[in-house]
Amino acid sequence: MNSPTRPQLVGSFGMVAASDWLAAASGMAMLERGGNAFDAAVATGLVLQVVEPHLNGPGGEVPIILYDSKGEDVVVVDGQGPAPDSASIAKFKALDVPLIPGTGLLAANVPGAFGAWMLLLQRYGRMSLREVMEPVIHYAGHGVPILPAVHRSMQSCEKRFCDLWPSSAEVFLRSGRAPRQGSLFANPQLALVYQRILAAGESTGPGREQQIEGARRAFYEGEVAEAIDSFLATAELWDETGTAHPGFLRGGDLARWRPSFEEPLFVDYHGVRVHKTGPWGQGPVFLQQLQLLSGYDLSSLAPTSAEFVHLVVECSKLAFADREAYYGDPRHVDVPIAELLSPEYAAVRRQLVGDAASDRMLPGNPGGRRPLMPSDQLLALTRRMGDAEGLPPDPVGKDTCHLDVVDREGNMVSATPSGGWLHGSPVVPGLGFPLSTRSQMFWLEEELASSLAGGRRPRTTLTPTLVLREGRPWLASGTPGGDQQDQWSCVFFLRHLHHGLDLQSAIEAPAFHSTHFHSSFYPRQAGLGQLHMEGRFSPEVVAELRRRGHDVRVHPDWSLGRLCAVEKGEDGQLRAGADPRQGQAYAAGR
């Protein structure tokens, strides 16, 4: 394998890796000013909303996994807002909408990101509200350079914004056109909203925690919630169904929701303990893949060999099939997660992995259960709708952001902010940001694990990773990439652990993934048997995989993945790496 294009960063003070360099630098500034990893993560996450508005925003969501060096434990912050209380399958049927569209107002759910960041800051940070909000207010008000991917996203939305979503045109276009690549883009509406939230928090009194709670209330019970309620109470706007629809979200949904802490899920694998969120995200897929792969000697296989790729892909197919059948919000549905993650279940499932590629979706029977999958009629509809819209091949799907932080005290954070994309829904007038359309990940069919119901969290694709070694924090990592996140992250992890590649080398190694399952995004199409690979794999490897029955699709050399990672080595040194793909992700540290 070739030498990495960038060095792995090594130091002892602190490391921040993020999918944009201004965000990483903002987090590092918090560490330099005496903050800890949690302060740095909040500042980084807020700045990502401004520098990557096509990938996340204040109206989106964020799952967070952290290690607290004082409490010596791993904690999940649930920043996934639920569907509106009034949303139901019956109401969608009354609108003659069989699939929740990925754009517009119908898919809007409670914005969870701001509440989650405030909860993290309040419980684990030590800097003031003003200190961590200063970078996002600065960049929103003074502007950030328009990167190529941001320009392309804005440009693709010009007609939609001008003709159908005028509030979005006001914020993201300049005289009806996307801002030029490299030009400064400011969002004064968002800057003013965050200034008012900060002022509302500080007006509650001198106490730090009191001010943070005041800021949260200003968002979920004050002017932000009021603006969302006023807009959605009357608006009917275009979405991907081709028709204008209203939304179900109301201010009361925001007022009733609170972010919360949860216990993580984990499995032990080759001397380390890997932690993920619950089955309201796809994180357990990563854990199921590890349990399946534990039966193979991966260390003996070259990290770009056909056998390595085949085993990883075939195990991922089995794990994702279980995701489709069983994953959902465990507060509302009974997910057999203990059985799904057990070594015994993995041993049974592993028998399905052969020398040839599987061409079927094969969910298992954990605890003797029968898998519940969408009906054949519904799946046929997803194919027809995708064909009718003439959708181009899209192996990545909707994208997102990621950040990882470690400080010299041993605190560690991994977070995957997403949703509230500029192309996903119209800007709420006066707020400067759109809402999440994460509810598109529900099925409009009764009795499935991920069926729509008011108050349920959608089963998302967002999936940060945090790993302990001998009970101490070792690795935090993740990537944008929709359904591919737990495939790219898993391959990175395996190459780092089994093959000894350093963080940067493991990040840059040729990537691959399968689409052998139904996409989480509208119109929910599947690519059964498809294996997507970067062109840096050798022709011999590609030929061998095709001989085994994989439908291999070769992509440009540096096109799959956008990983970030930090770690604390056994020698106490801190390390970081970030993906050169797309030219945005960077690590900072010393």
Secondary structure, DSSP 8 states (H G I E B T S, - for coil): ----SS--EEESSEEEEESSHHHHHHHHHHHHTT--HHHHHHHHHHHHHHH-TTTB-TTSB--EEEEETTTTEEEEEE------TT--HHHHHHTT-SS--SSSSTT-----HHHHHHHHHHHH--S-HHHHHHHHHHHHHH-EE--HHHHHHHHHTHHHHHHT-HHHHHHH-BTTB---TTSEE--HHHHHHHHHHHHHHHTT-S-HHHHHHHHHHHHHTSHHHHHHHHHHHH--EE-TTSSEE-----HHHHHH---EEE--EEEEETTEEEEE--TTSSHHHHHHHHHHHTTS-GGGS-TTSHHHHHHHHHHHHHHHHHHHHH-S-TTTS---HHHHT-HHHHHHHHTT--SS---S-----GGG-------HHHHHHHHHHHHHTT----SS-S----EEEEETTS-EEEE--BB--TTTS---TTTS-----GGGGSBSSTTSTTB--TT---------EEEEETTEEEEEEE---GGGHHHHHHHHHHHHHHH---HHHHHHS--EEE--SB-SSTT--B-TTEEEEETTS-HHHHHHHHHTT-EEEEE-TT-S---EEEEE-TTS-EEEEE--GGGT-EEEE-
